Every structure is written in structure tokens, then in C-alpha cells.
Amino acid sequence: MQSSYKKDEVTLLLKDISGQVEPLENSERERFIQSGVHYSEMLPKEHLPSEAYRQTFMRALDLYAAPTAKAVQCLCDAIIADKGRNVVLVSLARAGTPVGVLLKRYFRQFYQIDVPHYTISIIRGKGIDKNAVEYILARHPKETIQFVDGWTGKGAIQNQLKAAIQDFPGVDDTVAVLSDPAYAAGKCGTHQDFLIPSSCLNATVSGLISRTFYRQDIIGPQDFHGAAYYQEFESYDLTETFLSAVEKQFGCDYSFGECAAYDERPQEEIHEIAEKYHISDINFIKPGLGEATRVLLRRIPWKILVHSLEDDAYLSHIYQLAREKKVELEVYPFRYYKACGLIRRLADT
């Protein structure tokens, strides 16, 4: 599988399906998804960000490279405390892959260890790529594996991982993330819902690879899950720009301060939102900065809830995307999150 990541920083256990699947615009994909077609059976047609949004991303990178680096440090320390120095990083494509690269760089620089790093596919509702897991287990002891992702929204991927890993006894079924406002991950850099800059873009900050794909006419029984490479975006790639900006902040003295007390499940906040906005399917609620950003980038949101309309530090990219896509913003009194994307059934509109 081709990508713009350095070859010695990640092994992509993915089948290259470039040119085999016609990408669909978000509006068309949304109709298919809501009619019952699984999202992994289609590829989204990705577009380059506007110049205004690109500049917003660069400002976000300036602001949040240090917090991201601090979260990487905290997460690496937690992984070492649990696994020891003999650890194998298995990032979940695609949001987990740049995080896995950052962890690998931190381990190399501050622990003087060169940890193996793979990226594999996990798909909500379909499970993990078992061929990829078996490939890794044939090469590494099961107790060394640490799954990695970017952040949690509702914790759906963590739940999917726990279900999938039942088929692989002895493998750690928890995920390590930078930001865990859902209090759902096994390890995290922080529980704060902070802006991880890589959440702001699609392929151009993720090695130029697509979301992962699984459809039986293209992915055979012995194949890894698929992904496409966006060669046409090579001159616009910001993957290394993001990675290098965060790496330069390794060792910084940033502090996250106090996180929200875990006196209730953040999922209660999600159910309150569902009740207030009459949303019957919890999958149509996308809480957290990462998920709210993603819903603007690749779904058709009804509205975006934000904790403030004047938080340019955390939300300027949300404001910019909402303006470009003409999506309504509404202030909501969050306790755990800073933003949440809402999708409404097309049948209800």
C-alpha cells in the first residue's frame, strides 16, 4: 500500500484499491448510508481544502502542536508503564496512523527504542481486519500489542475492538488515544476534548490514504481491508508538516490542567442531546472536536453544537467549515465536550 509516510515509520497492512472504486460525493454517500449501505462499501470523494480553511488548519497547528506533543508524551509513558519496552504499536487506520507515527518518534527520541508500528483497518459494524491481526501475531508476542487511535467520541471503536479481539485470546483489547473525553479508552494522553490538528483534514494529513474499505467483490478472503492512495494530492500533502510540527514540541512544558471529574458517564450527555433534538439513532450524534470536524468533512450534518461561538482557539476550523458548508451552529452547555455534530435522517427532512 502506497502512502506518503516514511517507509520505516509504519507498515501499512492494507490492500491498495486505487482506481478500483469510484468515489462518491458526500450527499450521495449519505443517501446510500441511510438506505442501509454500509459506509465501508463506498469511498468518499475527497476535495482539497479551500485556501481559507488551509490557513485555519495552519493556525490550529501553531496553537495545538504543543498540547498534541504533551499528549503523545503522556501516552507513551502510560504505554511503557503497562507494556514495558517490548511494545508493538498497531494503529487503527486512518486517524490512528499519524498518532502511531508520533508515538514511534517519541519512543525513538526519549526512550531510545525503535518500536514496530503497523496500521490496520477496523470498521464499525464489521469488525477488525483479522488477516492483518494474524499477520502481526505471526511476528510478535501477543502481549506486546498496543492498539492506537486518535481520540474517542462515543467510544464506539473501543467497543468494536473489545468485541473483535475476543477471537484473539491474550491480546490487549484496549485502545490508546491522545484525547479521551468519552472516558472509554484503555490509555489516553488526556481526557480533555482538545483539538488534535490532524482531525482537521482528510487524506492530506493522513499519508494520502483514504478511509478503509471492505466489500467482498474487491476484498477477498485472504486480503487485507482496502484503501486508496490519492496521488493527485501529492503536491498538497501536509502529513509531514503536521508530524514535524508536533515532533518539534516534544519535551515541552505544556499542562492540560484539571480534566472534568468522572462523576457521570459522558454517554449520559449524548443521550440528553438525543432526547433534546429528537434523534433516535445514536450513530447520528458525533460528539467531540474530532468527530464534529469529521462529520463536517465527510457527512451531511444537520447542525453543529458548540460550547461557544467565540472560541477561536478551539473552534475556528469548525466555524470556517460550517460557513463554507452552510451548516447551522448552535451553542450547547457541554460538560465533557466542546463540540458535537448532529446528522438527521434524510427521511425526516
C-alpha positions in Angstrom: 0.0 0.0 0.0 1.5 3.3 -1.1 1.4 6.3 1.2 3.3 9.5 2.0 4.5 8.2 5.3 8.2 7.3 5.6 8.5 3.6 4.9 10.5 2.9 8.1 7.8 4.6 10.3 4.7 2.4 9.6 3.9 -0.8 7.8 0.5 -0.5 6.2 -1.4 -3.8 6.3 -3.9 -2.6 3.7 -4.8 -3.7 0.1 -4.3 -0.9 -2.4 -7.6 -0.5 -4.3 -6.7 2.7 -6.0 -8.7 3.1 -9.2 -11.0 0.2 -8.5 -13.8 2.1 -6.7 -15.5 5.2 -8.0 -15.6 7.8 -5.1 -18.9 9.3 -4.3 -19.8 12.8 -3.2 -20.9 13.2 0.5 -24.6 13.9 -0.4 -24.7 10.6 -2.5 -22.9 8.6 0.2 -25.3 9.9 2.8 -28.3 8.7 0.9 -26.8 5.3 0.5 -25.7 5.1 4.1 -29.2 6.0 5.3 -30.8 3.5 2.9 -28.7 0.7 4.5 -25.5 0.5 2.5 -22.5 0.2 4.9 -20.2 3.2 4.8 -17.1 0.9 4.3 -18.5 -0.3 0.9 -18.0 3.1 -0.6 -15.2 5.6 -0.8 -15.8 9.3 -0.3 -14.8 11.7 -3.0 -12.3 13.9 -1.2 -11.7 17.6 -2.1 -8.8 19.8 -1.4 -9.5 22.3 1.4 -10.1 25.9 0.5 -7.2 28.3 1.0 -9.1 29.9 3.9 -9.5 26.5 5.6 -5.9 25.6 4.9 -4.8 28.7 6.7 -7.2 27.8 9.5 -5.5 24.4 9.8 -2.1 26.0 9.9 -3.2 28.3 12.7 -4.6 25.3 14.6 -1.3 23.6 14.1 0.6 26.5 15.6 -1.8 26.5 18.6 -2.1 22.8 19.2 1.2 21.3 18.3 2.4 21.7 21.9 -0.7 20.1 23.5 -0.6 17.3 21.0 3.1 16.7 21.8 2.3 16.6 25.5 -0.5 14.1 25.0 2.0 12.0 23.0 4.4 12.1 25.9 1.8 11.2 28.5 0.5 8.3 26.3 4.0 6.9 25.6 4.7 7.0 29.4 1.5 5.1 30.1 2.2 2.5 27.4 5.7 1.9 28.8 4.4 1.6 32.3 1.9 -1.1 31.2 3.8 -2.9 28.4 7.5 -2.3 29.2 9.9 -1.5 26.4 8.9 -4.5 24.2 5.9 -3.0 22.6 4.3 -3.2 19.2 2.1 -0.3 18.1 -0.9 -1.2 15.9 -2.7 1.9 14.8 -6.2 1.9 13.5 -6.4 3.4 10.1 -6.8 6.1 9.3 -6.9 8.6 12.2 -4.7 6.4 14.4 -1.9 6.2 11.9 -0.3 9.7 12.3 -0.7 9.2 16.1 1.2 5.9 15.8 4.0 7.6 13.9 4.3 10.3 16.6 4.4 7.7 19.3 7.2 5.8 17.4 9.2 9.1 17.0 8.8 9.8 20.7 9.9 6.3 21.7 12.9 6.6 19.5 13.9 10.1 20.8 13.2 9.8 24.5 13.3 6.0 25.2 15.9 5.1 22.6 13.8 2.2 21.3 12.6 1.6 17.8 9.2 0.1 18.2 7.5 -1.8 15.4 4.4 0.1 14.1 1.7 -1.3 11.9 -1.6 0.2 10.8 -4.7 -2.0 10.2 -8.3 -1.5 9.5 -11.2 -1.7 11.9 -14.7 -0.9 10.7 -17.7 -0.1 12.9 -20.3 -2.8 12.4 -17.9 -5.1 10.5 -15.0 -5.5 12.9 -11.3 -5.7 12.7 -9.2 -7.0 9.8 -8.5 -10.5 11.1 -5.9 -11.2 8.4 -3.9 -8.2 9.5 -4.1 -9.2 13.2 -2.9 -12.7 12.3 -0.1 -11.3 10.2 1.1 -9.4 13.3 0.7 -12.3 15.7 2.8 -14.4 13.5 5.7 -12.0 14.0 5.3 -10.6 17.6 4.2 -12.0 21.0 0.5 -11.3 21.6 1.2 -9.5 24.9 3.3 -6.8 23.2 0.5 -5.4 21.1 -0.9 -1.9 21.8 -3.7 -0.6 19.6 -3.6 3.1 18.9 -6.2 5.6 17.7 -6.5 9.4 17.6 -9.4 10.2 20.0 -12.7 8.9 21.3 -16.1 10.3 20.5 -18.7 8.0 22.0 -16.2 5.1 22.4 -17.7 3.1 19.5 -14.3 1.9 18.1 -13.2 0.8 21.6 -16.4 -1.2 21.9 -15.8 -2.7 18.4 -12.3 -3.6 19.3 -13.3 -5.4 22.5 -15.8 -7.5 20.6 -13.3 -8.2 17.8 -10.4 -9.2 20.0 -12.4 -11.9 21.7 -11.2 -14.1 18.7 -7.6 -13.5 19.8 -7.2 -14.5 23.4 -4.4 -12.8 25.3 -4.3 -9.7 23.0 -4.9 -6.4 24.8 -8.4 -5.3 23.7 -8.0 -1.7 24.8 -7.1 1.3 22.6 -4.6 4.1 23.4 -5.6 7.6 22.3 -4.4 11.1 22.6 -7.8 12.6 23.7 -10.4 10.6 25.6 -13.3 12.8 26.5 -15.6 9.8 26.5 -13.6 8.1 29.3 -13.8 5.0 27.1 -10.1 4.2 26.1 -7.7 2.0 28.0 -5.0 4.6 27.9 -5.0 8.3 27.0 -2.9 11.4 26.9 -5.7 13.4 28.4 -9.4 13.3 29.0 -9.7 16.9 27.7 -11.5 17.4 24.4 -8.7 19.3 22.8 -8.0 19.9 19.1 -5.7 17.4 17.5 -4.8 19.2 14.3 -4.8 16.0 12.2 -8.5 15.8 12.8 -9.0 18.9 10.7 -8.1 17.4 7.3 -8.8 14.2 5.5 -6.2 12.4 3.3 -3.8 15.3 3.1 -2.8 14.9 6.7 -3.1 11.1 6.8 -0.5 9.9 4.4 -2.7 10.5 1.3 -4.7 7.3 2.0 -8.4 7.0 2.0 -10.7 5.7 4.7 -10.6 1.9 4.8 -12.8 -0.2 2.5 -14.4 -3.6 2.7 -16.6 -5.1 0.0 -16.4 -8.7 -0.9 -16.3 -8.3 -4.6 -13.0 -6.5 -4.2 -11.6 -7.7 -0.9 -11.1 -11.4 -1.0 -11.0 -13.9 1.9 -7.2 -13.7 2.2 -6.9 -9.9 1.5 -6.3 -7.1 4.0 -9.0 -4.5 4.1 -8.6 -1.9 1.3 -7.7 1.7 0.9 -6.9 4.0 -2.0 -4.0 6.4 -2.5 -4.7 9.9 -3.6 -1.8 10.5 -6.0 -3.4 13.7 -7.3 -3.0 15.4 -3.9 0.8 14.8 -3.6 1.7 18.5 -4.0 -0.8 19.5 -1.3 0.2 16.9 1.3 0.6 18.2 4.8 1.2 14.9 6.6 4.9 15.6 7.3 4.1 19.2 8.1 1.8 18.0 10.9 4.2 15.3 12.2 7.2 17.6 12.2 5.4 20.5 13.9 4.3 18.2 16.8 7.7 16.5 17.0 9.4 19.9 17.5 7.3 20.3 20.6 8.4 17.0 22.2 9.5 17.7 25.7 7.6 20.9 26.1 6.2 22.0 29.5 2.5 22.3 28.4 0.0 21.3 31.0 -3.6 20.3 30.4 -4.7 21.3 33.9 -7.7 19.6 35.5 -10.0 17.4 33.4 -13.7 17.1 34.1 -14.3 14.9 37.1 -15.6 11.5 36.2 -18.7 11.7 38.3 -21.0 10.5 35.5 -20.7 8.8 32.2 -20.1 11.2 29.3 -22.6 9.0 27.4 -25.3 10.5 29.5 -24.6 13.8 27.9 -25.0 12.1 24.5 -28.4 10.7 25.5 -29.5 14.1 26.7 -28.6 15.5 23.3 -30.5 12.7 21.5 -33.6 13.4 23.6 -33.5 17.2 23.2 -33.0 17.0 19.4 -35.3 14.0 18.8 -32.5 11.8 17.3 -33.4 8.1 17.6 -30.2 6.7 16.2 -27.2 7.3 18.5 -24.9 6.9 15.4 -26.2 10.2 14.2 -24.6 12.0 17.1 -20.9 12.7 16.7 -19.5 14.2 19.9 -16.1 15.7 20.5 -13.9 18.0 18.4 -12.5 15.2 16.3 -15.9 13.7 15.4 -17.6 17.1 14.9 -14.8 18.0 12.5 -15.1 14.7 10.7 -18.9 15.0 10.2 -18.4 18.4 8.5 -15.7 16.9 6.3 -17.4 13.8 5.1 -21.1 13.6 6.1 -24.1 15.9 5.7 -24.7 17.4 9.1 -27.9 18.9 10.2 -26.3 21.3 12.7 -23.1 21.5 14.9 -23.4 22.1 18.6 -20.5 24.2 20.1 -19.8 25.2 23.6 -19.3 28.8 22.4 -19.5 31.0 19.3 -16.4 32.9 20.4 -13.8 30.2 21.0 -11.5 30.8 18.0 -8.6 28.9 19.6 -10.5 25.6 19.7 -13.3 26.1 17.2 -12.1 28.4 14.4 -11.8 25.4 12.0 -15.4 24.4 12.9 -16.6 27.9 12.3 -14.8 28.0 8.9 -16.2 24.7 7.7 -19.7 25.5 8.9 -19.6 28.8 6.9 -18.3 27.0 3.8 -20.9 24.2 4.0 -23.7 26.5 5.3 -24.3 24.4 8.4 -26.0 25.9 11.4 -24.1 26.4 14.7 -25.9 26.3 18.0 -24.5 26.8 21.5 -24.9 23.9 23.9 -23.9 23.7 27.6 -21.5 20.8 27.3 -19.9 19.2 30.4 -17.4 16.9 28.7 -17.2 18.0 25.0 -16.5 21.2 23.1 -18.5 20.4 20.0 -20.9 17.8 18.6 -22.1 17.1 15.1 -25.7 16.1 14.5 -27.0 14.2 11.5 -30.7 14.0 10.8 -32.3 11.2 8.8 -32.9 12.3 5.3 -36.4 10.9 5.5 -37.1 13.4 8.3 -36.0 16.5 6.4 
